[in-house]
Amino acid sequence: MTYTAMVVGGGIAGMTCAIALEAAGSRATVYEAYDRTAENAGVYLTLAVNALDALRAVDVDVRGLGFDTPRITMTSGSGRRLGELPYGTGVETAGDGLTSRTVKRADLYSRLRDEALRRGVRFEHGRRLVGTWPSDAGVVASFADGTTAEGDLLIGADGLRSRTRELIAPDAPGARYNGLLNTGGYAAGITVDSEPGMMNAIFGRRCFFAYTPHPDGEVWWVANPPSPVEPTPAELAAITPEQWRRRLVDLFRDDKGPAADIIGATERIFAGWNTYDVPSVPAWHKGRMIIVGDAAHATAPSIGQGAAMAIEDAVVLAKCLRDLPTVESAFVAYEGLRRERVERVVEQGRRTGGWKAVHPLAAVPRDLVMRLGMAHMARTGNDPSRWIYEHHIDWNEPVGAVPA
């Protein structure tokens, strides 16, 4: 089946949806609330092998971006090594010929946008969704600027604060604060004891820190300062880079490792942001509207799967719309194929994030449990998270109807 689709939201989820829909024979227009593109976004992310596998299903190649991140090593704030594992174990199915990659979000955004434009996707900026109503053709969307648009269906890829989610399920839970802040940066002119591409995770006594050396000599890093009270956007925006620097150096003052030196070698520290997830949303679709990515199931970044789940969503939804006879049956199949997996990932992310924010007195037993667990996984090859990375989407395999 082929459709005209309105995709609300021009981030990773929205652009991948548009690309996948075009690959499936439908036409897509992306409606972005902001009046500009996001090429200057400063943060980075790691695309695990299941995300790369999903992108490969619709012929999107990101191998020229960033750098391979094949392994992760974990240490405690005392400097004790907790263990080392492949970044994404058990990837025989999903990751054949693939290695997880760390990329700047802006570079990934540009690659997806260029690919979407090449395939004929239209973008309209400054179009913030406010409401919808059904029409003979499908659905009409109204925007804050007073304009409207019409299509066969509407896909809400509008993130944590999704307006589409509110329209589909007014009683759905909103974003849930996880007690952690995020900041980071790119350090230059510093040498660290780590091979390029290795992700180094340090579970400090008072703060989590991770860094990855780029092959060109930069060191990319992120920190997760705990904050039991959720700061407002205004409060976060008021924190200057130098205030972040002083705060982070203080948090790491009792830890061994390069955190303080890396922070000191960073010219510009990212503006901070809160960590959220979205617990189970009771309804993902209503009529001709459906939600994907963070709008349906945001996950904390602690396991590096937020972008991956959105990309997988986009590809699976496009397959369902391609193969099933009606929009309604495609939406039911999509939710049936995705809900259990993504809700498990959200829960896994919440549990893993909890390891980053323990009280200093709990750090010693945490480190012991992690060291024993890592040793067991290395010895047996039994990684309990391998189900995440082994996930494979066969673009050519037809989707069958899934019972409601």
N, C-alpha and C positions, 0 to 999 in steps of 0.2 A: 504494500500500500504506500502511496505517496501523499504528503500533506504539505500545507503551508503552516509553519510553526513560528510562534512568537516566543523568543527566549528572553526572559527578564533577568538581566544581570550579565555583565560582560567580563567576569573573572574567569578563572580556570574552568570551573564547572560549566558556565554558560558558553564559552568558546568551544570547549570540547563537545558539548551537546550540538552546537551548530555544525561543527565539522563532521561529527558522526551522522547527523541527520542528512547532510548533503551526500555522504558516502552511501547512505541507505536509499537515496533517490528522492528525498523530500527537500523542501526549500525552507531556509531559516533566515529570520531577521533578529538581530540582537538589539535589545533595548536596554541601554545603560543609564543609570540614574545620574552619574557624574557627567559633567560637560567636557571632560577631557579623558585622554587615555592614561594608562598606568605605567608607562615605560620607565618612570623614575622611582618606582617602588624600591626601597633599599634592602629589604630582607631577603633571606635565601631559604631554601628548603631542600630536602633530600627526597628524590623520587625513587621509591623502592621498586624492586623488579616487577611486582604485580602492576604498578602504575605504568611502567615502561611497556609491559606486555599488552595492556589495554590500549595504549597509544599506538603500538605497532599494529593492532587489529584494524585500525582505520588509517594506516600508512602515515603516521606522524613520527618523524625521526628527530630526536633531540640529542643525538650523540655528539653534535658539535658544541653543545652547551656545557658549561661547568666542567666537572671532572668526575671520574669514577670514584666511588666510595665502597670498596668491596668488603671492608671489615670494620668492626667496632671493638674498642678495648675499653674496659671499665676499671676505674681505680677509686679508692676511698679518699677522703680528705686527708687522711694520715699518710697518703702516698702508697698504700698497699694495693697491689694489683688484685683485682677481683676476678678477672677473666677476659677472654677474647673470643669472639665468634664472628663468623661471616655476617655481613649486614643483609639479613634475609636468608635464613637457612632453609634447606630442603626445597630448592627452587628448580628441581629437575623439570617440572611441568611448565610453570609460568616463565621461568627465567632462562630458558635455553638460549645461550648466546648473549645474555643480558647481565649487566652489572649495575647495581644501584648507582645513581648519579646525584651529586649535589650541584644545584644550579641556583642562580639568582632569580628571584621571582619575576623581576622585570624582564630578564632574558627569556624566560619561559613564556611570559605573557606576550612578548613580541613575536616569538616563534609561532604560537598558537594563532595570534591575530593575523600574521602574514599568511599562514596556511588557510585560515578561514576566508580571508579576502580572495586568495587564489582560487578557492572553490566556489566563489560567488556569493558568500554570505554578506548581507548588508548590516551595517552598524548605524544605530541612531543614538546619539548622546543627549544628555539632558532630559531623559524620559523616565521620570520616577513614577512607578506604578502606584495608583491610588485605589482603583476599583475595577471590577469586571462585571459583565452580564452576558447571558447566553444570546446567541443569534442563530438565524437559520443556517449560516455557514459554519458556525462553531462557537466562537467566543469573541467578545469585544473587550479590549483593554482601554481604560482611561488613565491618563497621565496627569501629573501635577501641573504641567504647562498648559492644560486645557485641550490637548490633542487626544485623539483616539486611534486605535489600530484594530484590525480584525484578522483572524486567522482560523484555521481548522482546530488549533489547540494552542495552549499556553503552557510553557515550561518555566517554573519558578526556580531560577538558579541565583536567587538574590540573598543568599548568605544567612548569617546568624540572625539578623533582624528582619527576616523575610516577611514582606508584605503578602506575598502569595500564600505562605503558610497561614497567615491570619485569615485570609479569605477562604481557604479550604477548611481549616479547623480552628475556629475562633478560640476554642478552649484548650488548644495545644500548649504544652509548656514552652516557655521561652528559653533563651540562653541561660545556662547554669554556670555561675562563677566557680572556678576550681581552686582558688586560694593561691595562685601563682601569677607573678608578673613575668614579662618577657622583655629582654633587650639584647643587644649584641652589636656586632660590627666587624670590620675588616682591619686587622692589624698588619702593619708593614715594618720592614726593617728589623725583624726579630727572628731568631732561630729557635726552634723547639725540637725536642727529642722525639720525633715522630716522623714516619715516612709519609710522603704526600698521599692524600686521599684517605688516610686512616682517620676514622671518627674516634675521638677520645672523649669519653664521658666520665666526669669526675663528680662523685656524689659527696659533695663537701659537707662539713659539719653544719653549716648554716645556709648553704645555697648550692644549687646544682649548676655545673658549668660544663660546656662541651665545646671542643674546638677541632677543626679539621684543616691541616695545612694544604693549601693550593699548590699545584706543581709549579706555579710561577713565583712562589715565595711568600705570598700573602698567607695570613692565618685567619680563617673565618670562624667566628665564635658566637655563642649564645649563652645567656645566663637566665636563671629562673628564680629571682628573689621571692621568698614567700611573703604573702600579705594576707592575713586573715580577713581584713576588712577590704571590700572591693572599692578601689579608687574610682572616682568619676573620670570621664574623659578629660574634663578641664583640669583636674588634679594631676593626671598623668602628663598632660601637655605642658604644665607649668614646671615640670622637672627638667632642668637644664642638663646638657651632656656632662658638664663638670660635676653637677650634683650626683648624676648616675655614677660617674667614675669614683667619686669619694665613697658613695654608698657601697658599691661593689667591692672596692678594695678593702673596706672595713669588714664586709661579710666573709671575705676569703683570708683575712689576716691570720687565722689559726690553722689554715690548710697548707699542706705541701703541694707543690705543682706550679705550673706556669701561669695560673689565672691572672694574678696581679700584674705580672710582666706583660702579658698579652693585652690586658685592658689599658695599661700605660702606653702601649705602642699603637693604640687606636686613636686616630685623629678625630673621627666623628662616630659617636655612639648612637645607635638607633633610638628614636623616641619610643618609650615603653608602651606596651599594650597588655591587656588582661588576658588570662587563659579561660576559655569557656568550652563547654560542650552542650549538646542538646539531647536530653533524654528522649525516650520513645515518644514519637508523634503519632497520635491515634489514627489519623487519616492522611495519606500522602496524596490523594487525588479526589477530585470532586468535579463531576461533569467533564468538561474538556480541559481542566487544569490539573497540573501535577507538579510536585517539587522534587528536586535532586540536590545532591551535595549537602553543604552545611545547612541549607534550608530544611532538610529532612532529618539530618543525623550528624551534626557537627561533632567531631572527636577532638579531644585534647591532643596537642602536638607531641606528646611524650613518646609515641611509637611511630611517628612519621607517616601517618596514614590518611590525614585529612584530604590532601590533594588526590591521593590514590583512590579513595572511596568515591570522590566526585567524578574522576575520570572513568572509573569502572561503571558508575551509574549511567553516565552519558552514553557509553557504548552499548550497554545492555538495553537502555530505553530505545535507542535507535533501532536495534535489532528487533525488539518487540513490535515497534510501529511498522517496521518493514514487513514482518512475517505474519502478523495476525490481522483478521479481517476488519476490525473496528478499533477506534481509539480506545473505547472502554475496555475491550478485551486485552489490548496492548498494555494499558495502565495496570490492570489486575495482574497480568503476567509479570510485568516489571517489579511490582511490589512483592509478589510472591517469590521472585528470584533474588531479591536484594535485602529484604527487611531483616531476616535472621542474621545474615552475615554482618551487615553494618552495625546492628545493635550489639553484636558480640565485640566488634572492634571498638565501639564507643565505651563499652564497659572495660575492655582491656586497657584502653587509653587512660581511663579514670584510675584504675588500679595502679598502673605504672607511674602515673603522675603523682600518686600518693607517696611513692618512694622518694620523691624529690623534696618533700616538704615535712619530713619528720623532725621532731624536736631533737636538739643536739644530744640529749641523753639517750635517745633511741637510735642514734646513728651507729653505735657499735653493734647492737644486735642486727640491725638492718644489713650492715656490711657483711656480717658473718653469714646470714641467710643467703645473701647474694653470691658470696664467694663459693659457698657449698653448692648452690644451684647452678652456677656457671661451670663449676668443675664437673658436675654430673652431666650437664648438657654436652660439654666438650668430650667427655669420656664415652658417652653413649650415643651422641648424635641425635638425642631425643629433645628437640627444641619444641616446647609446647605452643609456640607461636607460628610454627611452619605453615599451618593452615592459612594464615594470612597471605604469605608470600607465594604459596603454590597455586593460588587461584589463577585460572587461565580462561580467557574468553576466546572461543573459536568463532570468528566473524562469519564463516561460511556455514556453520551448523544452524539449521533453521530452529526457530523458537516454537515450541508447542504451547497450546493453551494451558495455563496453570489454574487449577480450581480456586475459586474465590474463597 
